[in-house]
Amino acid sequence: MEIRVLRYFLTIVEEKSINKAAGVLHITQPTLSRQIAQLEDEVGVKLLQWGGRGITLTEEGILLRRRAEEILQLVDKTEQELQEQDELIEGTITIGCGETAAVETLIDTLREFHEKHPMVKFDIFTANADLVAEQMDQGLVDIGLLMEPVDVKQYEFIRLGIQEKWVAVMRPDDPLAEKEVVTAEDLTGKKLILPRRMNLRNEAVSWLGDSFKDSSVYCTCNLSTNSSIMVEKGMGYSLVVEGSLPFLDHTRITYRPLSPEISFTSVLAWKRQQPFSPAASKLIEHFKHNSGSRQ
């Protein structure tokens, strides 16, 4: 007794007509009639009766209808559970990121993914884009959130539309805190703390222009938390992205936007043709579905 034939039988009972049932099932009427005749031969009893008012069930047919409904409900439930089992993935996904505004979008996506796949865990590695990319190349990080400028030729990636704007960090009692924006000239002769990442440091030097010649860069730092402590201790001004200061205490330090503005975007990236765990592969699919990918 095949599941397919039981579905045929129930469709005939519902439609009360072989012709109508054949149309619903998208098969020919002779084929459907032959399948039902073979079913009756198999069970050894008559299941359907044809009369002037259409098809009716014999007592045996009534019993089979009840059992067929139970069987098909169980089959449908089992298929659904098997499909859901495919979604019950687990494992740990390692994600590298810096301290940027795009991290908030990343975390929102991870939260949504975790609600759907609660057995998945995340290992967050925080560093600048160069270090994250290095860890990705070594296979130690699955997915990286990289702030541009960055070379993405060897990666698949999704570019996020969030602008990472640069600011100058200072003490709240500093004279520059009275200004709405900070220019390169405002920083002439000042002690500066610049990003450790070479690409970003070069961008800062380019923005400073001639003012950089008279300024003193005595420290580079890869994370804004430490550079902010240095600022609070009166060791200079730090140039960082605004998104790296989400919980800023303005009674201890503050910042002002740079003018002219410097801003970059970030990309979610992963290595091309890299074998990933089922959990990481599923997260990448989630990223693509929600954001659209650019190769």
VENTA-V356821 format. One record per backbone hydrogen bond with DSSP energy under -0.5 kcal/mol. CO is the residue of the C=O (numbers start at 1). NH is the residue of the N-H. E is the energy in kcal/mol with one decimal. If there is no record, write none. Layout:
# VENTA-V356821
co={CO | CO}
nh={NH | NH}
e={E | E}
This chain:
# VENTA-V356821
co={2 | 3 | 4 | 5 | 6 | 7 | 8 | 9 | 10 | 11 | 12 | 12 | 16 | 17 | 18 | 19 | 20 | 21 | 22 | 22 | 28 | 29 | 30 | 31 | 32 | 33 | 34 | 35 | 36 | 37 | 38 | 39 | 40 | 40 | 47 | 49 | 51 | 54 | 56 | 58 | 59 | 60 | 61 | 62 | 63 | 64 | 65 | 66 | 67 | 68 | 69 | 70 | 71 | 72 | 73 | 74 | 75 | 76 | 77 | 78 | 79 | 80 | 81 | 82 | 83 | 84 | 84 | 85 | 87 | 91 | 92 | 93 | 93 | 94 | 94 | 95 | 96 | 97 | 98 | 100 | 101 | 101 | 102 | 103 | 104 | 105 | 106 | 107 | 108 | 109 | 110 | 111 | 112 | 113 | 117 | 119 | 121 | 122 | 123 | 123 | 124 | 125 | 125 | 128 | 129 | 130 | 131 | 132 | 133 | 134 | 135 | 135 | 136 | 143 | 144 | 144 | 145 | 146 | 150 | 152 | 154 | 156 | 157 | 158 | 158 | 163 | 164 | 165 | 166 | 167 | 167 | 168 | 169 | 170 | 171 | 174 | 175 | 176 | 180 | 182 | 183 | 184 | 185 | 187 | 190 | 191 | 192 | 192 | 192 | 193 | 194 | 197 | 198 | 199 | 200 | 201 | 202 | 203 | 204 | 205 | 208 | 209 | 210 | 210 | 211 | 211 | 211 | 212 | 215 | 216 | 216 | 219 | 221 | 223 | 224 | 225 | 226 | 227 | 228 | 229 | 230 | 231 | 237 | 238 | 238 | 240 | 241 | 242 | 245 | 248 | 249 | 249 | 254 | 256 | 257 | 262 | 264 | 265 | 266 | 267 | 267 | 268 | 269 | 270 | 271 | 277 | 278 | 279 | 280 | 281 | 282 | 283 | 284 | 285 | 286 | 287 | 287 | 288 | 294}
nh={6 | 7 | 8 | 9 | 10 | 11 | 12 | 13 | 14 | 15 | 16 | 17 | 55 | 21 | 22 | 23 | 24 | 25 | 26 | 27 | 32 | 33 | 34 | 35 | 36 | 37 | 38 | 39 | 40 | 41 | 42 | 43 | 44 | 45 | 58 | 56 | 54 | 51 | 49 | 62 | 63 | 64 | 65 | 66 | 67 | 68 | 69 | 70 | 71 | 72 | 73 | 74 | 75 | 76 | 77 | 78 | 79 | 80 | 81 | 82 | 83 | 84 | 85 | 86 | 87 | 87 | 88 | 88 | 89 | 121 | 94 | 95 | 123 | 142 | 143 | 125 | 145 | 127 | 100 | 103 | 104 | 105 | 106 | 107 | 108 | 109 | 110 | 111 | 112 | 113 | 114 | 115 | 116 | 117 | 120 | 91 | 93 | 124 | 95 | 125 | 126 | 97 | 127 | 132 | 133 | 134 | 135 | 136 | 137 | 138 | 140 | 141 | 139 | 96 | 146 | 269 | 98 | 267 | 152 | 155 | 272 | 270 | 294 | 160 | 268 | 165 | 264 | 242 | 258 | 169 | 240 | 256 | 238 | 254 | 174 | 177 | 178 | 179 | 257 | 259 | 187 | 187 | 188 | 190 | 216 | 237 | 194 | 218 | 219 | 239 | 221 | 201 | 202 | 203 | 204 | 205 | 206 | 207 | 208 | 209 | 211 | 212 | 213 | 214 | 189 | 214 | 215 | 215 | 217 | 192 | 218 | 194 | 196 | 227 | 228 | 229 | 230 | 231 | 232 | 233 | 235 | 234 | 193 | 169 | 240 | 167 | 244 | 245 | 248 | 250 | 252 | 253 | 170 | 168 | 182 | 166 | 164 | 148 | 160 | 146 | 269 | 158 | 144 | 156 | 274 | 281 | 282 | 283 | 284 | 285 | 286 | 287 | 288 | 289 | 290 | 291 | 292 | 292 | 157}
e={-1.9 | -2.0 | -1.8 | -2.6 | -2.4 | -2.0 | -2.1 | -2.1 | -2.2 | -2.6 | -2.4 | -0.6 | -1.0 | -2.1 | -2.6 | -1.8 | -2.2 | -2.4 | -0.9 | -2.1 | -2.1 | -2.6 | -2.3 | -2.0 | -2.1 | -2.3 | -2.2 | -1.7 | -2.4 | -2.1 | -2.1 | -2.3 | -1.7 | -0.9 | -1.9 | -2.6 | -1.6 | -1.7 | -2.8 | -2.3 | -1.9 | -2.5 | -2.5 | -2.0 | -2.4 | -3.5 | -2.4 | -1.7 | -2.9 | -2.8 | -2.0 | -2.0 | -2.5 | -2.8 | -2.2 | -2.5 | -2.6 | -2.2 | -2.4 | -2.4 | -2.2 | -2.6 | -2.2 | -1.2 | -0.6 | -0.9 | -0.7 | -0.8 | -2.4 | -3.0 | -0.5 | -0.6 | -2.7 | -1.8 | -1.7 | -3.1 | -3.2 | -2.0 | -0.9 | -1.1 | -1.3 | -0.6 | -2.2 | -2.9 | -2.2 | -2.0 | -2.4 | -2.5 | -2.1 | -2.5 | -2.6 | -1.8 | -1.2 | -2.3 | -1.9 | -1.0 | -2.6 | -0.6 | -2.6 | -0.6 | -0.6 | -2.4 | -0.6 | -2.3 | -2.7 | -2.0 | -2.2 | -2.2 | -2.6 | -1.4 | -2.6 | -1.1 | -1.5 | -2.5 | -0.7 | -3.0 | -0.6 | -2.8 | -0.7 | -1.8 | -1.9 | -2.1 | -1.8 | -0.5 | -2.7 | -0.9 | -1.4 | -3.7 | -1.4 | -0.5 | -1.8 | -1.9 | -1.4 | -3.1 | -1.8 | -1.6 | -1.6 | -1.5 | -0.6 | -2.3 | -0.7 | -1.0 | -1.4 | -2.2 | -2.5 | -2.4 | -0.5 | -0.9 | -0.8 | -2.0 | -2.0 | -2.5 | -2.6 | -1.5 | -2.3 | -2.5 | -2.4 | -2.2 | -2.4 | -1.8 | -1.7 | -1.4 | -1.1 | -0.6 | -0.6 | -0.7 | -0.6 | -0.7 | -0.6 | -3.2 | -1.0 | -1.7 | -1.6 | -1.5 | -2.5 | -1.4 | -1.8 | -2.1 | -2.5 | -1.8 | -2.5 | -2.1 | -2.9 | -3.4 | -0.6 | -3.1 | -1.8 | -1.9 | -1.0 | -0.9 | -2.2 | -2.2 | -2.9 | -2.7 | -2.7 | -2.5 | -3.9 | -2.7 | -2.7 | -2.9 | -0.6 | -2.4 | -2.8 | -2.7 | -1.0 | -2.8 | -2.2 | -2.0 | -2.3 | -2.1 | -2.0 | -2.6 | -2.5 | -2.7 | -2.1 | -2.5 | -0.5 | -2.1 | -0.9}
